[in-house]
Structures are given as C-alpha cells and as structure tokens.
Amino acid sequence: MKNSKRRILVFIGLITLASAKLALASEDEKIYPGAMCQPYSSDTRVTRTYNGSVFNSSLTAQNFICPVTRDDVGDGDDPEFARINVSIGVNCYFASTSRFGTVTSYTGSSTVGSTLDFAPSTANLYNYHTDGIYHFICTVPANGYISSYRVAENVGED
C-alpha cells in the first residue's frame, strides 16, 4: 500500500513538472480593443464605439498608433504572430522599435475589411528588437475603423 501511494505521489509530481514546463514554453497572447489605438494628432476626430472599436470620423485619412504590452523583453524570443482586424482600405504596419528608436516594420494592407496577419510565414518577424517595443501603425481612411488587435510572444522557447 505504501508503494502505491509513493507511485501516485511521484506520478502527480511528474505531471505537475511537465505541465509547468509546458506553461513556460507557451505563447503569451494579448488581445486589445481597437479603442486603445491613438491618433497621431490630438485634433483628429475619432469616435470610440460601444464594441471597443476606434472609428475615424474625420473627412480624411488619419494615422493611428496601437500600443502593445511587451512583458517578455531581452530574452531573444521572437513574436509568434501579430494580427489586427480592420475595415476596408486600412493600411497597417506591425513595428518593432528598439529602445533607441530604430524601427523595423512589417507591412500589410486591407482592400476589403479583414484581418491582417503578421506571422513568420507571411512577414519577417524574426527581425525584431529584443530590447524594444511592439506597436501597430495604421492609416485609416475616412469612416474606416480598427476593431481589435492581438500579439503573441513566444515565452521560454530559447
């Protein structure tokens, strides 16, 4: 009976260790409402809607920056993917900026309302700054919008 209990405890311990290792080697994905995006200019007319979107209510195209919280800095892990959901005619870049201001960007555009994906298979996400920030830079036409965006960092996959 004692051996059975030990085996069970050892088995539980191994499962706990294995699940902890999986948790460490996983994605850290964050999803943001488009309403977090800010216009470049403070005199830009924007509307933030009840569903979390940001809407360009001016008569001309406007530039927006959409910040991303990056909490896995300086360890050499690249972003797993970046995605932004936009309306017709929105053009976006996913940018990695060093702490000194050097920008590496990855381009995408929307001819129909869609999701713009920036992933290793569609963009060079391996050319990023390990000590910097991530953000989207978007040009939104009049009556265009950004509904949401997400970024996943690789965590513990060195």
FENQUICOR-V30492 format. One record per residue. N is the residue number from 1. RES is the residue in one letter. PHI is phi as a letter, one per 20 degrees, with the letter a starting at -180 (NA if undefined). Layout:
BEGIN
[[N & RES & PHI] [N & RES & PHI]]
END
This chain:
BEGIN
[[1 & M & NA] [2 & K & f] [3 & N & f] [4 & S & f] [5 & K & f] [6 & R & f] [7 & R & f] [8 & I & f] [9 & L & f] [10 & V & f] [11 & F & f] [12 & I & f] [13 & G & f] [14 & L & f] [15 & I & f] [16 & T & f] [17 & L & f] [18 & A & f] [19 & S & f] [20 & A & f] [21 & K & f] [22 & L & f] [23 & A & f] [24 & L & f] [25 & A & d] [26 & S & c] [27 & E & e] [28 & D & d] [29 & E & e] [30 & K & c] [31 & I & d] [32 & Y & c] [33 & P & f] [34 & G & g] [35 & A & f] [36 & M & f] [37 & C & f] [38 & Q & d] [39 & P & f] [40 & Y & f] [41 & S & d] [42 & S & f] [43 & D & e] [44 & T & f] [45 & R & e] [46 & V & c] [47 & T & c] [48 & R & d] [49 & T & e] [50 & Y & f] [51 & N & e] [52 & G & n] [53 & S & e] [54 & V & d] [55 & F & c] [56 & N & e] [57 & S & e] [58 & S & e] [59 & L & e] [60 & T & c] [61 & A & f] [62 & Q & c] [63 & N & e] [64 & F & c] [65 & I & d] [66 & C & d] [67 & P & f] [68 & V & c] [69 & T & f] [70 & R & d] [71 & D & d] [72 & D & c] [73 & V & d] [74 & G & m] [75 & D & d] [76 & G & n] [77 & D & e] [78 & D & e] [79 & P & f] [80 & E & f] [81 & F & a] [82 & A & c] [83 & R & b] [84 & I & c] [85 & N & d] [86 & V & c] [87 & S & e] [88 & I & g] [89 & G & n] [90 & V & e] [91 & N & d] [92 & C & c] [93 & Y & c] [94 & F & e] [95 & A & d] [96 & S & d] [97 & T & d] [98 & S & f] [99 & R & f] [100 & F & e] [101 & G & n] [102 & T & f] [103 & V & d] [104 & T & d] [105 & S & c] [106 & Y & c] [107 & T & e] [108 & G & b] [109 & S & b] [110 & S & c] [111 & T & e] [112 & V & c] [113 & G & g] [114 & S & a] [115 & T & d] [116 & L & e] [117 & D & d] [118 & F & c] [119 & A & c] [120 & P & g] [121 & S & f] [122 & T & d] [123 & A & b] [124 & N & e] [125 & L & f] [126 & Y & e] [127 & N & e] [128 & Y & c] [129 & H & e] [130 & T & f] [131 & D & d] [132 & G & d] [133 & I & c] [134 & Y & d] [135 & H & a] [136 & F & e] [137 & I & c] [138 & C & c] [139 & T & d] [140 & V & d] [141 & P & f] [142 & A & g] [143 & N & m] [144 & G & e] [145 & Y & b] [146 & I & d] [147 & S & e] [148 & S & a] [149 & Y & b] [150 & R & b] [151 & V & b] [152 & A & d] [153 & E & e] [154 & N & f] [155 & V & d] [156 & G & m] [157 & E & d] [158 & D & f]]
END
